[in-house]
Amino acid sequence: MGMIGRILGGPAATTALGQAATSVAEVFTPNATRKMQAAHDAYMAALEEHGAEFQYARDGVFDRFVSGLNRLPRPMLALGTLGLFVYAMADPASFTERMIGLNHVPEPLWWLLAAIVGFYFGAREAHYFRSRPQVVAAAPTALSVDTQDDNPALREWRLREDR
């Protein structure tokens, strides 16, 4: 056994000293293997949680009903507006009475209606704006100009500099 073995106290003491040095080193520099394993475990847990949300592909009756209701306001507003034109031509006197009745609706109620309709369509537009695929332009490539082959004088000058 050499001098270091006598100082440290044999193989068991050397192993304990090595483990202590590793533990001290991990205080200042994290163990890369453990860090990668922890990141992988967190990724797999998130992936499993995300997969659990979508394990049932079909929506229930209530979800389909609500989806159908969400699709109704725009067509009903469009068809209702066209229906008002037809109503005005079919029965002008009754249409005039209804419009006079609308004239008596207080202004704050009109503002409330405008806010509700505006927020509904604004939310739909924001949803489609957020869910559209993001198009990322490719980074411009730098033009590579090889001046060594294009310029004989420069090539000759570089050869002189190398000597």
C-alpha positions in Angstrom: 0.0 0.0 0.0 1.3 3.4 -0.9 1.6 6.6 1.2 -1.8 8.0 0.0 -3.5 4.7 1.1 -2.0 5.0 4.6 -3.0 8.7 4.9 -6.6 8.2 3.7 -7.1 4.9 5.6 -7.7 2.3 2.9 -10.2 1.6 0.1 -13.4 2.2 2.2 -12.2 5.6 3.3 -11.2 6.5 -0.2 -14.7 5.7 -1.5 -16.3 7.7 1.3 -14.0 10.6 0.5 -15.0 10.4 -3.2 -18.7 10.4 -2.3 -18.2 13.4 0.0 -16.4 15.3 -2.8 -19.2 14.4 -5.2 -21.9 15.7 -2.7 -20.0 18.9 -2.1 -19.5 19.4 -5.9 -23.3 18.9 -6.5 -24.0 21.8 -4.1 -22.2 24.2 -6.5 -22.9 22.4 -9.8 -26.1 20.4 -10.1 -25.9 16.8 -11.3 -26.7 16.9 -15.0 -28.0 13.4 -15.0 -30.4 14.0 -12.2 -31.5 17.3 -13.8 -32.2 15.6 -17.1 -34.1 12.8 -15.3 -36.2 15.3 -13.4 -37.0 17.3 -16.6 -38.0 14.1 -18.3 -40.2 13.0 -15.4 -41.9 16.4 -15.4 -42.4 16.3 -19.2 -43.9 12.8 -19.0 -46.2 13.8 -16.2 -47.4 16.8 -18.1 -47.9 14.7 -21.3 -49.9 12.1 -19.3 -52.1 14.8 -17.8 -52.7 16.4 -21.2 -53.6 13.0 -22.7 -56.0 12.3 -19.9 -58.0 15.4 -20.9 -58.6 14.0 -24.4 -59.1 10.3 -23.7 -62.8 10.6 -24.5 -63.1 11.8 -28.1 -66.9 12.3 -28.4 -68.6 15.2 -26.8 -71.6 14.5 -24.6 -75.2 15.5 -25.5 -74.9 18.8 -23.5 -71.6 19.7 -25.2 -73.1 19.1 -28.7 -76.2 21.2 -27.7 -74.1 24.1 -26.5 -71.9 24.0 -29.6 -75.1 24.1 -31.7 -76.3 27.1 -29.7 -73.0 28.9 -30.1 -73.4 28.6 -33.9 -76.9 30.2 -34.0 -76.4 34.0 -33.3 -74.7 35.0 -36.5 -77.1 33.3 -38.9 -80.1 34.4 -36.8 -78.9 38.0 -36.9 -78.3 37.9 -40.7 -81.6 36.1 -41.5 -83.5 38.3 -39.0 -82.3 41.4 -40.7 -83.4 40.1 -44.1 -86.7 39.1 -42.5 -87.2 42.8 -41.4 -86.9 43.9 -45.0 -89.4 41.3 -46.1 -91.7 42.3 -43.2 -91.4 46.0 -44.1 -92.5 45.2 -47.7 -95.3 42.7 -46.7 -96.9 44.9 -44.0 -95.6 48.4 -44.0 -98.2 49.8 -41.4 -97.4 47.1 -38.8 -93.6 47.4 -39.5 -93.9 51.2 -38.9 -95.7 50.5 -35.5 -92.9 48.2 -34.5 -90.2 50.6 -35.4 -92.0 53.4 -33.5 -92.0 51.0 -30.5 -88.2 50.5 -30.9 -87.9 54.3 -30.9 -89.2 54.3 -27.3 -86.4 51.9 -26.0 -84.1 53.9 -23.7 -80.6 54.7 -25.0 -78.7 52.8 -22.2 -80.5 49.6 -23.2 -79.2 50.1 -26.8 -75.7 50.6 -25.4 -76.1 47.4 -23.4 -77.3 45.5 -26.5 -74.3 46.9 -28.5 -71.9 45.8 -25.8 -73.3 42.3 -25.6 -73.3 41.8 -29.4 -69.8 43.4 -29.7 -68.3 41.3 -26.9 -69.8 38.1 -28.4 -68.4 38.7 -31.9 -65.2 40.2 -30.5 -64.6 37.1 -28.4 -65.2 34.8 -31.3 -62.9 36.9 -33.5 -60.2 36.8 -30.7 -60.6 33.1 -30.4 -60.0 32.5 -34.1 -57.2 35.0 -34.1 -55.5 33.2 -31.2 -56.0 29.7 -32.7 -54.8 30.4 -36.2 -51.5 28.8 -37.1 -48.6 31.1 -36.6 -46.6 31.7 -39.8 -43.0 32.4 -39.0 -40.9 33.9 -41.7 -37.7 32.2 -42.5 -34.6 34.0 -41.3 -32.8 35.7 -44.1 -29.7 33.9 -45.2 -26.5 35.8 -45.4 -25.0 36.2 -48.8 -21.8 34.4 -49.0 -19.3 35.9 -51.3 -16.1 34.1 -51.8 -13.8 36.9 -52.6 -10.7 34.6 -52.8 -11.8 33.1 -56.1 -13.4 36.2 -57.6 -10.5 38.6 -57.2 -7.1 37.5 -58.4 -5.4 40.6 -57.0 -6.7 39.9 -53.5 -5.7 36.2 -53.8 -2.2 37.2 -54.7 -2.0 39.7 -51.8 -3.1 37.1 -49.4 -0.5 34.7 -50.7 2.2 37.4 -50.1 0.9 38.0 -46.5 1.1 34.3 -45.7 4.8 34.1 -46.5 
